[in-house]
Amino acid sequence: MTKKEQVKRQPLGCSNQGEFVKHMEEKSKQLGERASGKRNGFAEDKTLQSIINLSMVKDKNPDEIAQIWNMYFASKNTISAVVPGATFELMRSRSQKCPTFLYALPRETGYEFFVGQWSATELHFSSLINVQSLGENSPSQLVIYHYPDLQKEKGIVLLTAEIDRTFLSAQDAQCLANEAQLFYATDCQRIINLVEAFNHKPSDFKHMSVIAEIEQHGIGGQLMRDGSKQT
């Protein structure tokens, strides 16, 4: 237990709080520009129509569309989900005010930090180690796509992702997607304050609070299965 606590005190890609805050202040502009950087060969302007024929689902109800969407990705090594429109609207609204956040991905030796940067309806992730060394040139290792094409008519937003499997697995991607919903779709003021502090008051941000929240909510230990419906 002592060894486990020591590991948690020094997650991968981060040293102590003072150095971390200094780094965040120095890199804040670069973090804001990162989402427009390299994509590692990921598709650009990937539309929903390029994945499914929208005319074929216009007469389907939300549950039927969800079944079609998840069945389509069932055999693919990625993630998919159907997000309630109201949930995504809350996430999008908060992402406009707080586009960047720090996520902790559980590893065998502790946690690895990833920076998530919103760009419209896309959420780009790159490891903190990459951001520290490459700044705005750090490539995206995961891009989560949210498709609001059916939000107004059907009340749902479709989600999928592209993953750089050199660094991340589908399970890793699912964990980060779950964390994004935890931090951006919450009603908990404590969590909201944490996201706001990272974006606007980095000196008040404590990176260990991120780990505390995901452990409290059981993220990482009990990941949602690929293709499950987020609520």
Stockholm file with secondary structure:
# STOCKHOLM 1.0

chainA/1-231         MTKKEQVKRQPLGCSNQGEFVKHMEEKSKQLGERASGKRNGFAEDKTLQSIINLSMVKDKNPDEIAQIWNMYFASKNTISAVVPGATFELMRSRSQKCPTFLYALPRETGYEFFVGQWSATELHFSSLINVQSLGENSPSQLVIYHYPDLQKEKGIVLLTAEIDRTFLSAQDAQCLANEAQLFYATDCQRIINLVEAFNHKPSDFKHMSVIAEIEQHGIGGQLMRDGSKQT
#=GR chainA/1-231 SS CHHHHHHHHSCBTCCCHHHHHHHHHHHHHHHHHGGGSCCTTCCSSCCGGGTSCHHHHTTSCHHHHHHHHHHHHTTSSSCEEEEEHHHHHHHHHHHHHCCEEEEEEEETTEEEEEEEEEETTEEEEEEHHHHHHHGGGCCCSEEEEEECTTHHHHSEEEEEEEECTTTCCHHHHHHHHHHHHHHHSCCCHHHHHHHHHHHHCGGGCCHHHHHHHHHHTTTTTSCCCTTCCCC
#=GC SS_cons         CHHHHHHHHSCBTCCCHHHHHHHHHHHHHHHHHGGGSCCTTCCSSCCGGGTSCHHHHTTSCHHHHHHHHHHHHTTSSSCEEEEEHHHHHHHHHHHHHCCEEEEEEEETTEEEEEEEEEETTEEEEEEHHHHHHHGGGCCCSEEEEEECTTHHHHSEEEEEEEECTTTCCHHHHHHHHHHHHHHHSCCCHHHHHHHHHHHHCGGGCCHHHHHHHHHHTTTTTSCCCTTCCCC
//
